[in-house]
């Protein structure tokens, strides 16, 4: 005889688990659902009655928020019945040659009967049918996602205000000794989220929609194998959100506050943004997020600059002072018809760092972006010139790839 946990829906018991519990079921509860009551009768629990409980209605809403709606669960059921029908006798899983896979309508009838049956008042003649219905549920669990099966059990329950509980009482007894003081629901949910996080694409936040679009398109050329694994945050078609490093910081904090499941990276320009994000970077954030800047680029170590105050032009290392995205679109996009690099125009000195900040002139900036768009178009059509410089975009994507290393 073993010790079991099980899901209670009203008076019915389902999803028995020997000497443990199903984490996907535990993750549907929260710690405020935990109950501990003294033993009121004979049982296995050394700590009395212990587990988690909620209502069917509340639990159904939690599953809906995870995308496990009744229609999704029914689709999973249909797929599970197909797998059941195709499984060879003697294969992995429960075996019963006399039990043929039912159709969806029969499953619903059996489950509804099972959940509405009170074993204390049930006629003896009906016990066999209840037992068979319970076996069907066990078989379905082998072929279905646990949460989908739970959603159907809840959906077909006769009273949506009835209690639903994960009973762990037997696991606190001899040989099992589950510690009732530990937060098993929170732990299961954290593990569930960790798995989801590793499967979701990495989201990249930028200083604005133009940066997001150009980097996304550039990545398709430099790192096409990462399409679908990295997603640049879409600020919305046709919208003109407030851009810049301050807006990036706000979006980053909003993502943290919302508990976004994806891992995400905020990446800012390689200029005064270093100083502006310094306070943000000194905070302790969840391990699922990072704050980056465009990396230092060899091209920018001795780049032409122009000082409008003195009218002088000199080469300078503009890394950390003028590293906006345009400087990473490629040397070919930054070279004018005379073969000269478009100069960085110096602006004001940052008071905290004492460093001057600069950028391309607005006309040059627009030209660089148009040239990059043309370069993207040629690459997409399979007709590149063969002399394009993608090193800046490649360096940015590489820095994002290394963000969590």
N, C-alpha and C positions, 0 to 999 in steps of 0.2 A: 504494500500500500504506500502511495507516495503523498507528497504535499503539493497542492495545486493552487495557482491563482486562476481567477476567471472573471469574465465580464458579466455583470448582472444587469439585465434590462428588465425592469419590473421584478417579477419573481423568477424569470428565466435565466439560466446560466449558459454561457457560450464562451468559446475560445479558451478552453482549459489549457493551462501551460504547466507542465510538471516541474516543480522545484525552481521555478523562475517566473518571469512575466514577460509579455510581449512589449518591447520598448515603444513600438508605434502606438500601442494602446495607451501606455502610461503617458506618452507625450501629448495626448489629447486633454489631459487634466492639468490643473495648475495647483500650486502648493496650498492655496486657500481651500481647495477641495478636499484636503486630507482630513480623515476622521480617525479617531482612536477611541474606542469604547471598551469598557470592561466586559469580560466574558459573561454572557448571560445564560449560557447553556453549555452542553458538552461540545467540545470542538478541539481542533488541533492548535489553535493560536495561543502561544504562551503569553502574548501581550493582549489577548482579547480580540475584539473586532478591530480591524485595521485596514485601511485602503484609501481610495479616493472616490468621491461621489459628486455628481452634478445632475442636471436634468437632461432628458432626451432633447428637449428644445435647445438648450444651451450648447450641448455637445454637437448637435446638428449644425448649428451656426458656426461653430469653430471649424468643422470640416468644410463647410461651404466656403469659409474664408481661405482655406487651403486649396480651393478649386475642386474638392471632392464633393460635387453636387450629386443629387440622385441620378441625373442623366449620365454623368460621368461614371458613376458606380454601376449603373446598368450596362453601359458599354463594356466596362471591365468584366462584369458578370458574363456577358455574351462571349467575350474572348476566353474567359476561364472555362466555360462549358465546352468550348471548342478544344481547348488543351486537354480537358478531361476525356473527351471522346477520342482524341488521338493518342492518348498515352497507352503504350503497350502493357499488357498484363505482365507482371513481374518487374516492371520498371520502378523507378524511384517514386516514393510517395505511398500513401495508403492503398491497400489492395482489398478489393471485394468483388470477385467476378460476378456476383449476383446483383450488384448495384450499378445500374446503367445510368449515365448522365441524364438528368431530367432536362426539360426545356425551361425557359425563363418563367412561363406562367406557372408551371408546377413548383418551381423553386419558391416563387412568391406565395403560393398557397401553403406550402409546407412551412415556410418561415413564419407566416402570419399565424398559422395554427400553433406552432411551437411557442411563439412569444405570448400568445393569449391563453395558454394552458396553465392552470394552477394545479400543480401536482398534488396538493393536499386535498383538493376536491374532485380531481379528475377520475372518471370511472375507470375501473381496471381494464376494461376492453379497449380503452384509448391509449394505454401506456405504450403499446407497440408502435403506434403511429407517431407518438411524441419521440420515442427513441430513434425511429427511422429519420425523422426530421432533423434531430440533433446530429445524426451521422452525415446527412447531406450538408449541413453547415460546416462540419469538420472537413469534409472533402473539398468544399468550395474554398475554404481557407488555404488549402494547399495550392490551389490554382489561381487565387486572386490576391491582389494587394490587400493587406490587412485593413487599411483605412477605408477602402472601397466596400469591403464586406461589412465593416462596422456601420458605414453610412446606410447601407441597405437594411441592416437590422434595425437601425433607428427609424428609418423611413417607414418601415412596415410595422413598427410597434403600434399597438392599439391605442395607447394614451401618450401623447407627446409631452405631457407634463409629468410623466412617470420618472422615477429615479433610474439613473444609470451609474454603475459603480465598477471600479476595479477592486475586487476583494483580494487582499494580500494576507489575510489573517493566518492562513495555514503556513505561510512562509516565515512566520516568526517563531515557529516551534522547533522542536528538536531536529538536528541535522541540517536545518536550512538557515535559521537565525538571521533573517532580514532585519536590518536595524531600522525601526520605525522613526527614528529621529532624523534620518537622512532624506534629502529632497529628491526622491526618485523621479517624480514628474518633471521637475526642472532639469534634472540631469538628462533624462530621455529626450526632452525637447531640445536641449543644447546640442546633444549628439546628432539629432535629426537635422538641426539647422547647420551644423558643421558639414554634414554630408551634402546638404543642399548647396551650401556655399561653394564647395569644391566643384560642383557640377554646373553652376551658373556662370555665365560669361563675366569676365572682369569688366567693370564699368569705369570709363575714364572721363573725368570732369575737366573741362578746359576753361579758359577765361572768356570764351564766347562761342557763338554758333559757327563763325567762320573757321576758327581754329579746329573745332570738332569736325567740321565737314572736310577740310583739307587733309587733316591727319587720317581720317577714316579712309578717304580715297587713296591717299598716299600709301597707307598700309597694304592696300590691295595689290600694290605694285611691289613693295619691298618685302612684305611678309604675308603673302597670300594664304599661307597655311594657318594663319591666326584668325582669319575671317570667321566669325561665329564664336570665337573664344575671347575676343576683345571687342567691346562695344563702346563707342564714343557717345556720351550723353546727348540725346537729341533735344535741343532747346525748343523745338516746335516749329513746324513749317509755317513760314510767313510771319513768325513772331519776331519781335525785336527786344529781347530781354536786356536788362542792364548788364553790360559786360564789364571786363576788367577784373583785377585781382580781388577787390573787395566783394564783388558778386560771387566769384569763385569760392571765397571763404564762406560766404553765407550758404551756398549750395552744399558745400562740404559738411558744414555743421547741421544742416537740415537732413542730409543723408544719415548722419550719425544718430540724430535725434529720432528719426523714423525707424531705425533699426533695419536698414535695407539688408536683405539677405545676401546680395552679391558682395564679393570683395570689390572695393573701388579705390581709385587713385585720383587725386587732384593734382594736375600738372600745370604749372604756371611758367611765365616767361623767365628767361635767364637775364633778369635786369633788376630794377628796383623792387620787384616782387619778392626777392630774397628777404629784404628788410621788412616789407609789409606783412609777410607771412611768418615772421620770426616768432611772434607771440603765439600764433596758432600752432606752430611746430613744437613749441616747448610744452604744450599740454599733453596729457596722456590720453590717447585715443584707443578704441578697440583694435585688436590685432588684424582686423579685416580691412583696414584702410591705411593709406599712405599719402604723404604730401611730397611732391617732387617738383623739380624745375627742369626746363629743357637743359640738356647737358652742355658742358663746355665743348666748343667746336674748334678744331685746328684752323679752319678758315677765318675764324674771328680773332685769332691771336695777333694778327698784324693787318687789320682791316682799315681801309681808307676812312678818314673822318674829316668833317668840316666844322670849323668853329665860326658861326655867324658873327660873333662879337669881334673877332680879330680878322676874319676873312682868310685864315690859314687852313691848309689841308695837310694832315699828317696821319701816318698809319698808327694804329693803337690796338691794344688788346681790349676788345669791347665785350668779352665774356663777362657777364654779371652787370653790364651797363647798358647794353643795347640788343640783348638776345631775344627779340620778339620772333614770332613764328616765321615771318618773311625771311629772316636771316638763315632759315633752315630749309628753304625751298630749293636750294641747289645753286651752285656757283653760276650755272648757265642762266638761271632766271635773274641773277643779280648783276649780270654783265651787260653794259650798255652797248650800242652799235659800234663804238670806238674800241671795244675790248676792255674797257675800264669797269671796275666794280662801282656800283652805285654807292655813294658815300653815306655814312651815318652822320646825321646832323646833331651836334651836341645841344643839349637843353640845360635845364637848371641842375644845380648840385643838390644831392639828397642831404638834408641837414644831419641826419643820424649817422650816415656812413662817410660823408664828405666826398662821395663819388659823383661825378657827373653822369647824367643819364642821357641817352640818345636814341634815335630811331631813324629809319629811312624817311626822306621827305614823302609827303602824301602822294604826289604823282608817281614817284619811284615805287612806293608800296603797291599802288594799284597795278603798275606795269608788271611787277614781280608776281603778283597773284594771277594776272591774266596769262603770263607765260607758263606758270605752273599748271593752270587749267588746261592750256594747250598741250603741255607735256603729258598730263593725265589722259587726255583724249587720245593722243597718239599711242600711249601704252595700252589703253583699252582696246584700240582698234588693231593692235598687233603690228603697228608700223612706227616704232620708235626710231629716232635718228641714230641711236647707238652711242651718243656722246652725252646723254643726260646725266646729271649729278643728283643722285638720290641719297647721298651720304648723310645729310642733315636729318631727313625724315627717318632714315634707317637708325640713326643714333637715338632719336627720340623714342621710337618703338622699342629698341633694345633696352633703354632705360626703364620703360614701363614693364617689360618682361622681367627685368631683374628686381623690380620693386619689392618683392616679398622674399627674396633670397637672403 
